[in-house]
């Protein structure tokens, strides 16, 4: 902007992918399908968000013009996803399980002594 004032502008793009679980124990409710489970009726719990564009701005002012004292400021829009452990803790506190029905879904035969 001037010899003593510098401005930085930026744009960050971030893709937030859907949560995944190795045994497909995530589920939910879809009005058109009812109770659903990942890997059964649906492929993912929700769609990823491709529209997370975050504007960034920064400004620096060399107060005396000698490069020794600089006042800086900046700001941005930040997108964040709740960690999986927090989602699990909240669902457990409400009495919910990974699957929306609360029932353990078994896709293959297991020995009786291994069932929990």
C-alpha positions as CSV (number, residue, x, y, z in Angstrom):
1,X,0.0,0.0,0.0
2,X,2.7,2.5,1.0
3,X,6.4,2.2,2.0
4,X,5.4,1.8,5.7
5,X,2.1,-0.2,5.3
6,X,2.0,-3.7,3.9
7,X,-1.2,-5.6,3.2
8,X,-1.5,-9.3,2.5
9,X,-4.6,-10.9,1.0
10,X,-5.2,-14.6,0.6
11,X,-7.7,-17.3,0.0
12,X,-7.5,-20.8,1.5
13,X,-9.5,-23.8,0.2
14,X,-10.1,-26.7,2.5
15,X,-12.0,-30.0,1.8
16,X,-13.8,-31.5,4.8
17,X,-14.2,-35.2,4.1
18,X,-17.0,-37.3,5.6
19,X,-16.3,-39.2,8.8
20,X,-15.5,-42.8,8.3
21,X,-15.3,-45.8,10.5
22,X,-13.4,-49.0,9.6
23,X,-16.3,-51.4,10.4
24,X,-19.1,-49.2,8.9
25,X,-20.8,-48.7,12.3
26,X,-21.9,-45.2,11.5
27,X,-25.6,-44.6,10.8
28,X,-28.3,-42.0,10.8
29,X,-31.8,-41.2,9.8
30,X,-32.9,-40.3,6.3
31,X,-36.6,-39.3,5.9
32,X,-36.9,-41.1,2.7
33,X,-35.1,-44.3,3.8
34,X,-35.6,-44.4,7.6
35,X,-32.8,-45.7,9.8
36,X,-29.7,-46.3,7.6
37,X,-26.2,-47.5,8.1
38,X,-23.0,-46.8,6.1
39,X,-22.1,-49.7,3.9
40,X,-25.7,-51.0,3.8
41,X,-28.2,-48.4,2.5
42,X,-25.8,-45.5,2.1
43,X,-22.1,-45.1,1.1
44,X,-21.2,-42.2,3.5
45,X,-22.8,-40.7,6.6
46,X,-23.0,-37.3,4.8
47,X,-21.5,-35.6,1.8
48,X,-18.1,-33.8,1.9
49,X,-18.1,-30.0,1.7
50,X,-16.2,-28.6,-1.3
51,X,-17.2,-25.0,-0.7
52,X,-15.0,-24.1,2.3
53,X,-13.2,-21.1,0.9
54,X,-11.6,-19.0,3.7
55,X,-10.6,-15.4,3.0
56,X,-7.4,-14.2,4.8
57,X,-6.2,-10.6,5.3
58,X,-3.1,-9.3,7.1
59,X,-1.7,-5.8,7.5
60,X,1.6,-4.5,8.9
61,X,2.5,-0.9,9.8
62,X,6.1,0.1,10.3
63,X,5.3,2.8,13.0
64,X,8.6,4.8,12.8
65,X,9.6,3.8,9.3
66,X,12.9,2.3,10.6
67,X,11.8,-1.4,10.5
68,X,12.3,-1.8,14.3
69,X,8.7,-1.3,15.6
70,X,5.9,-2.9,13.6
71,X,2.2,-3.2,14.4
72,X,0.6,-6.3,12.8
73,X,-3.0,-7.4,12.5
74,X,-4.8,-10.2,10.6
75,X,-8.0,-12.0,10.3
76,X,-9.6,-14.9,8.5
77,X,-12.6,-17.2,8.3
78,X,-11.9,-20.7,9.6
79,X,-13.9,-23.8,9.1
80,X,-13.6,-26.6,11.7
81,X,-14.9,-30.1,12.1
82,X,-15.9,-31.6,15.5
83,X,-13.4,-34.4,16.3
84,X,-14.9,-37.9,16.1
85,X,-14.2,-38.6,19.8
86,X,-16.5,-35.6,20.7
87,X,-19.3,-36.9,18.6
88,X,-19.0,-40.4,20.2
89,X,-18.9,-38.9,23.7
90,X,-22.1,-36.9,23.0
91,X,-23.9,-39.8,21.5
92,X,-22.9,-42.1,24.4
93,X,-24.1,-39.4,26.8
94,X,-27.5,-39.4,25.1
95,X,-27.7,-43.2,25.2
96,X,-27.1,-43.6,21.5
97,X,-24.7,-46.0,19.8
98,X,-22.8,-45.9,16.5
99,X,-25.7,-47.5,14.7
100,X,-28.9,-45.5,14.8
101,X,-30.9,-48.5,16.2
102,X,-28.5,-49.1,19.0
103,X,-28.3,-52.8,17.9
104,X,-25.1,-54.4,17.0
105,X,-25.2,-55.4,13.4
106,X,-23.4,-58.6,12.6
107,X,-22.6,-59.3,8.9
108,X,-20.9,-62.7,9.4
109,X,-21.1,-65.6,11.7
110,X,-19.1,-65.3,14.9
111,X,-18.3,-68.0,17.5
112,X,-20.6,-67.8,20.5
113,X,-17.7,-67.2,22.9
114,X,-16.6,-64.1,20.9
115,X,-19.9,-62.3,20.9
116,X,-20.2,-59.3,23.2
